[in-house]
Amino acid sequence: AIATLHDSELKGRQIFVREDREGGSAVRNPLNGGATLVRPMAGVGSGGGGVCKVFVGNLPFETTWPQLKDIFREAGNVIRADVAQAA
């Protein structure tokens, strides 16, 4: 997902995609929309499977989790997409 969609454009905004090292849901602030996506990852650990989490930043504020999930299917199967919403 990082190699495929980092620095791509979504609704006129350049998004960035990076590994989610913080392990929590994204927090949207007024300046920068954000989301966390979870994908299956083969060959991790002794069980042969695991998950890969990526953080997507600079999303347009109207982006919904189904839209984001559909966009990221280009990079592979998406288990979950959490899009933080402005309060």
C-alpha positions as CSV (number, residue, x, y, z in Angstrom):
1,A,0.0,0.0,0.0
2,I,2.8,2.4,0.8
3,A,4.7,1.8,-2.4
4,T,1.5,1.9,-4.5
5,L,-0.4,4.9,-3.0
6,H,2.0,7.1,-1.1
7,D,2.1,10.6,-2.7
8,S,-1.0,9.8,-4.8
9,E,-3.8,12.2,-5.2
10,L,-7.3,11.8,-3.7
11,K,-10.0,14.4,-4.5
12,G,-7.3,17.1,-5.2
13,R,-5.2,16.4,-2.1
14,Q,-1.8,14.6,-2.1
15,I,-2.1,11.8,0.5
16,F,0.8,10.2,2.4
17,V,0.9,6.6,3.5
18,R,3.2,5.2,6.1
19,E,3.5,2.3,8.4
20,D,1.3,2.8,11.5
21,R,3.8,2.4,14.3
22,E,1.6,4.0,17.0
23,G,-0.9,1.1,17.0
24,G,-4.0,3.2,17.6
25,S,-6.7,4.8,15.6
26,A,-6.0,7.9,13.6
27,V,-6.8,11.2,15.1
28,R,-8.1,13.8,12.7
29,N,-7.1,17.4,13.4
30,P,-8.4,20.5,11.5
31,L,-5.3,20.7,9.4
32,N,-4.7,17.0,8.4
33,G,-7.3,14.2,7.9
34,G,-6.1,10.8,8.9
35,A,-7.1,7.1,8.8
36,T,-5.7,3.7,9.7
37,L,-6.0,0.7,7.4
38,V,-5.5,-2.9,8.4
39,R,-4.4,-5.5,5.8
40,P,-3.6,-9.2,6.1
41,M,0.1,-10.1,5.8
42,A,1.3,-13.6,5.0
43,G,4.3,-15.1,6.6
44,V,4.4,-13.1,9.8
45,G,5.2,-15.0,13.1
46,S,4.9,-18.7,13.6
47,G,1.3,-18.8,12.6
48,G,2.1,-17.8,9.0
49,G,-0.2,-14.7,9.1
50,G,-0.6,-11.4,10.7
51,V,-1.7,-7.9,9.9
52,C,-0.1,-4.8,8.4
53,K,-1.4,-1.4,9.6
54,V,-0.8,1.8,7.6
55,F,-1.6,5.4,8.4
56,V,-3.0,7.5,5.6
57,G,-2.7,11.3,6.1
58,N,-4.0,14.4,4.4
59,L,-7.3,12.9,3.5
60,P,-10.1,15.1,2.2
61,F,-12.4,15.7,5.2
62,E,-15.4,14.1,3.4
63,T,-13.6,10.8,2.9
64,T,-15.6,7.8,4.4
65,W,-14.2,4.5,5.5
66,P,-15.9,2.6,2.6
67,Q,-14.4,5.0,0.0
68,L,-11.0,4.6,1.5
69,K,-11.3,0.8,1.7
70,D,-12.3,0.7,-2.0
71,I,-9.3,2.9,-3.0
72,F,-6.8,0.8,-1.1
73,R,-8.1,-2.5,-2.6
74,E,-5.8,-1.5,-5.5
75,A,-2.9,-2.4,-3.1
76,G,-4.5,-5.6,-1.8
77,N,-7.1,-7.0,0.6
78,V,-8.2,-4.5,3.3
79,I,-9.6,-5.9,6.5
80,R,-10.6,-2.6,8.2
81,A,-10.5,1.1,7.5
82,D,-10.9,3.5,10.4
83,V,-11.4,7.1,9.4
84,A,-11.3,9.7,12.2
85,Q,-14.1,12.2,12.0
86,A,-13.9,15.8,13.0
87,A,-15.8,16.5,16.3
